[in-house]
Structure formats: structure tokens, C-alpha cells
Amino acid sequence: MVSRVLHSFSIRSKILFLIGIPLLIIMGISGVVLYNLNKRASFDTTQTQEIMLVTSDLVRQLQEERGTTAHFLASDTTQVPATLKENREIVEERRAQMLALIEAADLSQLHENTRVFVKKAHQELEQLTAIRADVDARRLTASDAKEFYTLLNLHLLETALAFEVLVHDTELAERAMALTYLQMAKDAYKLQRSIGVVGYSLGWSADHSAQMTIAYLQSKERLRVFHELSDAKSVALFDARLETKGYKAFDTARKAIKAGTPPENLNTRSWDKLASAAIDEVQAIEQQISAQLMEDFHAFDARNQQAFYQTLAGLSAVLALMLISAYLVARDITGSLKTVTTALEEIGAGDLDHEVSGKKRGDEIGSIARQAEILRGHAIKKRETDEALARSSQEQQFVSNEIAVALNQVSNKALTYRLDKDFPEDFQSLQVDFNALAETLQDAMSTVREAALSVGENSQTIAANMDDLSRRTESQAAALERSSEAMDSITESVGQSAQSAKQAEGLSETTQNKVQDCENIVQQTVGAMEEIRTSSNEISQITKVIEDIAFQTNLLALNAGVEAARAGEAGRGFAVVASEVQRLAQRCSDAVSQIDEITARSSNQVKTGSRLVTSAGQAMADVSSQVREISHLVVSIAQGLESQSSQLSEVNHAVSDMERMTQNNVAMTEETSASASHLFQQSSDLNHMIGEFKLDAAETTKPHGAEALDDWGMAEPASPYDDDIRVA
């Protein structure tokens, strides 16, 4: 389907299609690249910078407001401090800026998880006024207010993180996120300062120690993330500040509080001073990192704009160059193809006088032009060949006319006709071959005529001899048929005798098997009698054991009776039982005596039966031996009769084969006789047919209308080929 569609387009269209598709693909890829570059160039980091700066200031002011609010709620005064009011005014300005930035930002480009924190931060900023009212009315505790401000700061910093992730430069985005985590760590430091002030003021309880531990772990985790995301320069700056004496003292105190052993040399004022100094160090680091980061953001925006315009200019130049190159290539290919096509059309029209241009090109079109020139040379040779064929055709016409006349003579059985005119040089061999063929046919037909006369005479003699042989063969066949009938009768009689012998053999085998079965039964009977005798002996042994038991029981009964008599009236009942046991033992002994008697009598009878059965087994063995000898004799007789029957069958088959061959000989002699008669008739017909051929020169007559034709197919008496027909 695709090939059929492509075949309907011209070469120009295919070239344009072949060049246009890659150009369109390149233009599409270039458009995607330009779109991504434009997207990066159009992404203005100003909004992210503003959110980062406003968030940083707002979080710092909220931290101050958180501390002042917690101090106010922890005190007994009902009047709002002036410092708290001043902090609120500064925070209110930053809060309005942050709300405006959040509402103006396109939140749809944020990730769904980070969008939640932005919405929470916006909601908590709007709730700030209500929270302040609750603080003024002292409806909140210091811990509740501190928790609200802490969560608000966390959500604001996470809002900054959400917008920092959108920066297309990974390094800048990670540095901005590292700065935010540093601010989170600073917030945890301020919580630690507040917790320490309360702890040194009211005493370190388990709750205060736990809060300090949580804040310490939060700051440590956030600093770990800061180290992972920040660049080497910022990390080195931070680590250098950590080596100061004030920060080390603050860190040592925190670890001691976390371990449950707050330093005793510190009080509320000294702790606040120590923690504030550490926070100032972190804030100074934050300001330096933030300033450098803002400069890098501005440079990033400038690079994006510059990269977009440079790429746009480069791609435009490449596309323009590709279009110009494609146009030049297409024009060269189509122009050259048109030249070659015109040359091929001229060759097809028979105009072979103009050479094909473009043969010196090194590409495929040059190859096509060279092949077209070769084709033109072949066409010129073909034209010369056609002219030679036209001349040869005239000679062929003359030769074909002469051959037709000669073949007409041969078809009229005139084998003495010869080709005597002068043939063209290319056909002289044909003339010689025809004359030689005619001479050979003439000689062959003469020989066949003589052979046919001889075959006719010999076939008569063969027919007479075959009639005599047929009569003698029929007489021999009748004698063999009578011999075959006699052999059939003898074979049938011997076969019946062999069959009877086989039946006798089967009966003797059956008898032998029955005798063998009887012998086996006798042997089994002997074994059974022996087992009965063994069982009788075992019964005798068992009865002896029972008799011994009865004797022992009787003795025990007597002893029991004696003991019962000694016991007097108390053993009377036991004496009765002993008497009954003694009576039962006596009855058991009598029964055992009867069993011994019966067993002995049975054992004697078994011995007698075993002796008789053994005698019967010996007699059956003798009978079996005699039956086996009779069976061997019957088998020998059956085998002899079977061998004689097989030999007589072979003799009978041989006689039958001789009879069948004799019958075949009779049929063959009859067929040979008929064939000899038919051969005589065919030889007569052959002589008649050969007589119709003109084998002598005197019999040859000139064919009617056999005029000499020239090579144009017309009578030409003056032609050099117009010679008289030579008669052989």
C-alpha cells in the first residue's frame, strides 16, 4: 500500500518529502528546546527571592513576638507591654506582604504535598489577629501561644521551601533550601533560649528538660540537612563560626542540660546572654549566605535570558543553512534527473545521435547517465544487427523455398531427388546434409526391401514348425495333469495322518498335565498330614502344661484348705472356695488326659495316612513317567508325518508348476504360430509399400510446377541459382 502510494509521486516530490520530514522533526525538537529555555528564561526568581526575604524577616519578628508574648503570659501583669505592641506593628507589616505574595503566587505549579503547608501558613497568618486578642485577654497559656507561633514559623519556612524547589537550577535550589533549614535551626535555638530562661527561673523540671532535648534534636537535624544541601563555601563559613568560644560554651551548656545536669555556674541572665550570642552568630551566617544567594539568583536569571537568545539565534542560523542546503541539493538532483530522463526518452524514440550528458558525475545520477550511454551504444549495435538480419532474411527465404521443394519430393517417395543449386555460404552445410540424408534413406530403403523378402520366406517355415511343437506340448500337458491329480490324493492322505498324530500328541500332553496335577495334589496332602502331626505334638505339649497347672492348682487348693481349717470358723468360707478350686483342677486334669488320648490316636492315624499318601504319590510319579514316554513317541510320529506331508506338498507344487509351464508353453507356441503367420502377412505388406518408393534413377519424374525460385520467391531464369535439377 505504501509502495503504491510512493510510486504515484514524482522524484521531485519524494526529494522534498525526504528533506522536509527531517526538517520538520528538527524544527519540532528545536521548538521544544526553545520552549524549555524560554520557560527557564521566563521564570523570574524575583518572586522566590521576595518570599525568602519576607519569610526571613517575618519569622525573625514572629520569634521576637513569641518571646515577648510568652513573657507577658507568664507574668502577673494584665497590661500589654509596649515592646509587644511594637513587635506586633512590625510583624503586621510583614504579614500583609506575605499574604499578598501568597495570594498572588500560582499555587498550581507547587507539589501537592508542599501546597498544603502554604495553605496552612496563609490560614495561620489570617488567624494571627484572633490569637493576639486571646493573648490580650489572657485566654491562652504561655505554652499554647508559644506552640502557635512555633507552628506558624515552621509553616512559613516550609512555604519558602515550596517555592525554592521551583528554581530550575538544582544547585541554587538546594542552597536556598539549605538557607531555610538554617533559619529553622535558628528558630530552634531561640526556643532553646526561651526554655533555658524558664528553666533557670523556675527550676529545671523533667518537662523543661524534655522540651530542651526536643529543641536540641530539632536544631541538630536541621543543621544536618543544611550541611547536606549547602555548598562547600557556606558550610565552611558556618563551621568556622561554630569554633568561636561563645558558641562552644553555648553548645556545652545545651548538652549538659540535655544530659540532665544543667551547669550551676549559669543563671537566667547569663544563659540568656550566652544563647543570644550564639543566635547572633547564626544570624550573621544567615545574612552572609542570604546576600550571596541573592546575587547568584540575579546572575541565574541573566544567564537564562542570555542562553535563550543565544540558542534561538544559533538554531535559526542552523535551520536557515539547512534550508539553503536542501534547496541546492534538491535543485541539483531534480535538474540532473531531468537531463538523464530527456536522454532516455530520446533513446526510446530512436534518436541515437546525441550523447548523454552528466557521465562525469561521481554520484548515482552520474552512474545512471553512464548506464544510459551504454544503453545508447547497445541500441546502435541493435540497429546494425537489424540491418544484417534483413539481408539474412532474403537468403533464408530462398533456402526455405528450395528446402520446401525437396521435402515435397521426399514426401512423394522420390528418394532420388537432390539439391543442386548454389546455396548461400551460411546454408551450404544444410544442402550437403540434406543430400547425404537422401542418399542414406535411399540405401536404407533398398536394404529394407531385401530384408522384407527374406523375412517373408522365413516366417512361413517358422509357422509350420510351431504348429508341430504345439501339438506335442498339448500331449505333454495332459500327462502332467494326470500326475498332478495322483499327487494331490497322496498328499491329502498323508495330511490326514499327520493331523490325527497331532491330535494324539495333544491328548498325551493333556494326560501328562493331569497326572502332574495329581502328583502335586498328593505332595500337598503329604505336607498337610505332616502339619497335622506337628499340630498334634504341639497340642500334646500344651495339654502337659495345662496338666501341670491343674496339679499346681490342686496343691494350692489343698494348702488353702489346710490354712482354712487352721483358721477355724473364720476360714470356713475360704475352705469352701478352696474345695471348689480343687474340684475344678481335678476336672481339668481329667479333660487333659482325654485330650492326650485323642491326640495320640489321631497322631497314629495321621502317620498311617501319610504313609499311604506317599505310596500313592510314588505310583502317580511312575504313571507320569510312562505317560511322558508315550507323549515323546506320539510327538516323533507326528513330526515324521508332518515332514512327509511337507515334502509331498513340495512335490505336488513342483508338478503343478510343470503343468502350468507346459500350459504356458502351449499358449506360447500357439501365439508364436499366429505371430509367424501375421509376420508373413506384414512382410508381404512391407514389400508392397517399399515397391511404391522410387529407388532407381529411371523412376524419378520432375515434380509438377517445380520451377526454380530466386531469393525473392519469383521465377528468375537468368539467376545464377537457376540450374537444372540433377537426377541421381
C-alpha positions, 0 to 999 in steps of 0.5 A: 500500500505504501509502495503504491502510494510512493510510486504515484509521486514524482522524484521531485516530490519524494526529494522534498518529502525526504528533506522536509520530514527531517526538517520538520522533526528538527524544527519540532525538537528545536521548538521544544528546546526553545520552549524549555529555555524560554520557560527557564528564561521566563521564570523570574526568581524575583518572586522566590527571592521576595518570599525568602526575604519576607519569610526571613524577616517575618519569622525573625519578628514572629520569634521576637513576638513569641518571646515577648508574648510568652513573657507577658503570659507568664507574668502577673501583669494584665497590661500589654507591654509596649515592646509587644505592641511594637513587635506586633506593628512590625510583624503586621507589616510583614504579614500583609506582604506575605499574604499578598505574595501568597495570594498572588503566587500560582499555587498550581505549579507547587507539589501537592504535598508542599501546597498544603503547608502554604495553605496552612501558613496563609490560614495561620497568618489570617488567624494571627489577629484572633490569637493576639486578642486571646493573648490580650485577654489572657485566654491562652497559656504561655505554652499554647501561644508559644506552640502557635507561633512555633507552628506558624514559623515552621509553616512559613519556612516550609512555604519558602521551601515550596517555592525554592524547589521551583528554581530550575537550577538544582544547585541554587535550589538546594542552597536556598533550601539549605538557607531555610533549614538554617533559619529553622535551626535558628528558630530552634535555638531561640526556643532553646533560649526561651526554655533555658530562661524558664528553666533557670527561673523556675527550676529545671523540671523533667518537662523543661528538660524534655522540651530542651532535648526536643529543641536540641534534636530539632536544631541538630537535624536541621543543621544536618540537612543544611550541611547536606544541601549547602555548598562547600563555601557556606558550610565552611563559613558556618563551621568556622563560626561554630569554633568561636568560644561563645558558641562552644560554651553555648553548645556545652551548656545545651548538652549538659542540660540535655544530659540532665545536669544543667551547669550551676555556674549559669543563671537566667541572665547569663544563659540568656546572654550566652544563647543570644550570642550564639543566635547572633552568630547564626544570624550573621551566617544567615545574612552572609549566605542570604546576600550571596544567594541573592546575587547568584539568583540575579546572575541565574536569571541573566544567564537564562535570558542570555542562553535563550537568545543565544540558542534561538539565534544559533538554531535559526542560523542552523535551520536557515543553512539547512534550508539553503542546503536542501534547496541546492541539493534538491535543485541539483538532483531534480535538474540532473534527473531531468537531463538523464530522463530527456536522454532516455526518452530520446533513446526510446524514440530512436534518436541515437545521435546525441550523447548523454550528458552528466557521465562525469558525475561521481554520484548515482545520477552520474552512474545512471547517465553512464548506464544510459550511454551504454544503453545508447551504444547497445541500441546502435549495435541493435540497429546494425544487427537489424540491418544484417538480419534483413539481408539474412532474411532474403537468403533464408527465404530462398533456402526455405523455398528450395528446402520446401521443394525437396521435402515435397519430393521426399514426401512423394517417395522420390528418394532420388531427388537432390539439391543442386543449386548454389546455396548461400555460404551460411546454408551450404552445410544444410544442402550437403546434409540434406543430400547425404540424408537422401542418399542414406534413406535411399540405401536404407530403403533398398536394404529394407526391401531385401530384408522384407523378402527374406523375412517373408520366406522365413516366417512361413517355415517358422509357422509350420514348425510351431504348429508341430511343437504345439501339438506335442506340448498339448500331449505333454500337458495332459500327462502332467495333469494326470500326475498332478491329480495322483499327487494331490490324493497322496498328499491329502492322505498323508495330511490326514495322518499327520493331523490325527498324530497331532491330535494324539500328541495333544491328548498325551500332553493333556494326560501328562498335565493331569497326572502332574496335577495329581502328583502335586495334589498328593505332595500337598496332602503329604505336607498337610498330614505332616502339619497335622502331626506337628499340630498334634505334638504341639497340642500334646505339649500344651495339654502337659502344661495345662496338666501341670497347672491343674496339679499346681492348682490342686496343691494350692487348693489343698494348702488353702484348705489346710490354712482354712481349717487352721483358721477355724470358723473364720476360714470356713468360707475360704475352705469352701472356695478352696474345695471348689478350686480343687474340684475344678483342677481335678476336672481339668486334669481329667479333660487333659488326659482325654485330650492326650488320648485323642491326640495320640490316636489321631497322631497314629492315624495321621502317620498311617495316612501319610504313609499311604499318601506317599505310596500313592504319590510314588505310583502317580510319579511312575504313571507320569513317567510312562505317560511322558514316554508315550507323549515323546513317541506320539510327538516323533510320529507326528513330526515324521508325518508332518515332514512327509506331508511337507515334502509331498506338498513340495512335490505336488507344487513342483508338478503343478508348476510343470503343468502350468509351464507346459500350459504356458508353453502351449499358449506360447507356441500357439501365439508364436504360430499366429505371430509367424503367420501375421509376420508373413502377412506384414512382410508381404505388406512391407514389400508392397509399400517399399515397391511404391518408393522410387529407388532407381534413377529411371523412376524419378519424374520432375515434380509438377510446377517445380520451377526454380525460385530466386531469393525473392520467391519469383521465377528468375531464369537468368539467376545464377541459382537457376540450374537444372535439377540433377537426377541421381 
